[in-house]
Amino acid sequence: MASSNITFHGQPAIELSLPEGDRAIVALHGAQVLSWTPAGGPERLYLSPEALFDGQAAIRGGVPVCWPQFNERGPLPKHGFVRNLAWSPVPEAGDDHTVVLALRDSEATRAMWPHAFNARIEVGLAPQSLTIGLMVENTGREAFAFTMALHTYLRIDDIDAVRLHGLGGLPYWDAVTDTHPAPLPSGAALAIQGQTDRVYEAAPAPLTLADGLGRLSIAQDPVYAQTTVWNPGAELCAKLAQMPADGYRQMLCVEAAVVDTPVRVAPGEVWAGAQKLSVVPA
Ligand SMILES: O=P(O)(O)OC[C@H]1O[C@@H](O)[C@H](O)[C@@H](O)[C@@H]1O
């Protein structure tokens, strides 16, 4: 097993690799996982071929960390600010199959959000699985509250063929129509038809994504009360930054999220939770 510093698209990154052949790449910018290739299988994360690596913009693809605000639900920049900042490796906290990156509050973050914090992203690679954990410590004297998402872009081979299992019976908010439609029947799989932007109550068991690349289990810790499912569809995709017009056909975001009720963290307290992706054997 090994962890090494590399340059990926001109930006500093860390590569993890296992003797079995599994590989993952994490950029320091945004502490963003940009690639996960389980041994013997295809790339499982979508990274836009038009992604910008300028050390400022949020990179389109992989696993952007959206914190301390989900989407535009508050006064901060969309999806918060940590996806736009360079995080620092914490080598002593990691090992050959785990990368840990940290970000503390700074003058720049306090100008946007007046709180003291120590955030960590822990990326763990194991044979046929990848775990991404966010930990947030309140290092200040006052409580703070946040919403967030691990905005995982899963790579798929064809949007028309993909099915997401495990959301049956769960209430959801449809952000495209701003409605609360009836849940999917229990046991039914979600097929993606056009622009899809939904905030589901978290499922009690892992979801399964199925398409021509195989089956992937998507688990999230119970601290994530919601799971969001996003695909821009053809029309919106054509207008999105850092995205080819047909990019929506190869990606589906399934996000471990806290959207509806902000998490409150008291001084000295730590909040932590992970999303785990695992290849389901054929
Ligand atoms: O383009 P961004 O800022 O990365 O956001 C992408 C999408 O992120 C999703 O989580 C939201 O539900 C969508 O509404 C949003 O458009």
The ligand as an ORCA input file, in Angstrom:
! r2SCAN-3c Opt
* xyz 0 1
  O     -23.047     23.651     -9.981
  P     -22.894     23.446     -8.499
  O     -22.765     24.730     -7.738
  O     -21.741     22.529     -8.207
  O     -24.207     22.765     -7.985
  C     -24.662     21.618     -8.568
  C     -25.987     21.095     -7.984
  O     -25.762     20.560     -6.721
  C     -26.858     19.801     -6.210
  O     -26.543     19.288     -4.946
  C     -28.065     20.682     -6.077
  O     -29.161     19.918     -5.637
  C     -28.353     21.357     -7.395
  O     -29.434     22.246     -7.240
  C     -27.112     22.085     -7.905
  O     -27.370     22.692     -9.143
*
